[in-house]
């Protein structure tokens, strides 16, 4: 693989992870609240 492609994939992964963490951070408290 080329270095450019690897860096692109890493950037994409970072953005994806950030979106995921944001969603999970928002959804986790709701789940905890609904469980109680």
ROBA-335722 format. One record per residue (C-alpha): residue in three letters; y, z, x; residue number from 1. Coordinates in steps of 0.02 Angstrom, whole numbers, plus 50000, padded with zeros to 5 digits. Example, Ala and Ser with C-alpha at 12.3 -4.5 7.8 and 13.67 -1.06 7.14 Angstrom:
BEGIN
<atom><code>ALA</code><north>49775</north><up>50390</up><east>50615</east><pos>1</pos></atom>
<atom><code>SER</code><north>49947</north><up>50357</up><east>50684</east><pos>2</pos></atom>
This chain:
BEGIN
<atom><code>UNK</code><north>50000</north><up>50000</up><east>50000</east><pos>1</pos></atom>
<atom><code>UNK</code><north>50178</north><up>49969</up><east>50055</east><pos>2</pos></atom>
<atom><code>UNK</code><north>50296</north><up>50111</up><east>50090</east><pos>3</pos></atom>
<atom><code>UNK</code><north>50418</north><up>50047</up><east>49960</east><pos>4</pos></atom>
<atom><code>UNK</code><north>50285</north><up>50050</up><east>49826</east><pos>5</pos></atom>
<atom><code>UNK</code><north>50230</north><up>50226</up><east>49873</east><pos>6</pos></atom>
<atom><code>UNK</code><north>50409</north><up>50291</up><east>49865</east><pos>7</pos></atom>
<atom><code>UNK</code><north>50432</north><up>50207</up><east>49696</east><pos>8</pos></atom>
<atom><code>UNK</code><north>50274</north><up>50289</up><east>49629</east><pos>9</pos></atom>
<atom><code>UNK</code><north>50330</north><up>50457</up><east>49697</east><pos>10</pos></atom>
<atom><code>UNK</code><north>50499</north><up>50439</up><east>49612</east><pos>11</pos></atom>
<atom><code>UNK</code><north>50415</north><up>50392</up><east>49449</east><pos>12</pos></atom>
<atom><code>UNK</code><north>50295</north><up>50538</up><east>49462</east><pos>13</pos></atom>
<atom><code>UNK</code><north>50438</north><up>50658</up><east>49496</east><pos>14</pos></atom>
<atom><code>UNK</code><north>50533</north><up>50598</up><east>49342</east><pos>15</pos></atom>
<atom><code>UNK</code><north>50376</north><up>50605</up><east>49238</east><pos>16</pos></atom>
<atom><code>UNK</code><north>50338</north><up>50782</up><east>49296</east><pos>17</pos></atom>
<atom><code>UNK</code><north>50514</north><up>50838</up><east>49259</east><pos>18</pos></atom>
<atom><code>UNK</code><north>50503</north><up>50768</up><east>49082</east><pos>19</pos></atom>
<atom><code>UNK</code><north>50334</north><up>50851</up><east>49059</east><pos>20</pos></atom>
<atom><code>UNK</code><north>50396</north><up>51019</up><east>49120</east><pos>21</pos></atom>
<atom><code>UNK</code><north>50547</north><up>51008</up><east>49006</east><pos>22</pos></atom>
<atom><code>UNK</code><north>50437</north><up>50973</up><east>48855</east><pos>23</pos></atom>
<atom><code>UNK</code><north>50313</north><up>51110</up><east>48900</east><pos>24</pos></atom>
<atom><code>UNK</code><north>50452</north><up>51236</up><east>48930</east><pos>25</pos></atom>
<atom><code>UNK</code><north>50519</north><up>51197</up><east>48757</east><pos>26</pos></atom>
<atom><code>UNK</code><north>50351</north><up>51197</up><east>48671</east><pos>27</pos></atom>
<atom><code>UNK</code><north>50272</north><up>51350</up><east>48755</east><pos>28</pos></atom>
<atom><code>UNK</code><north>50393</north><up>51477</up><east>48676</east><pos>29</pos></atom>
<atom><code>UNK</code><north>50364</north><up>51396</up><east>48506</east><pos>30</pos></atom>
<atom><code>UNK</code><north>50176</north><up>51412</up><east>48526</east><pos>31</pos></atom>
<atom><code>UNK</code><north>50193</north><up>51594</up><east>48578</east><pos>32</pos></atom>
<atom><code>UNK</code><north>50303</north><up>51628</up><east>48428</east><pos>33</pos></atom>
<atom><code>UNK</code><north>50186</north><up>51543</up><east>48307</east><pos>34</pos></atom>
<atom><code>UNK</code><north>50035</north><up>51637</up><east>48374</east><pos>35</pos></atom>
<atom><code>UNK</code><north>50114</north><up>51806</up><east>48337</east><pos>36</pos></atom>
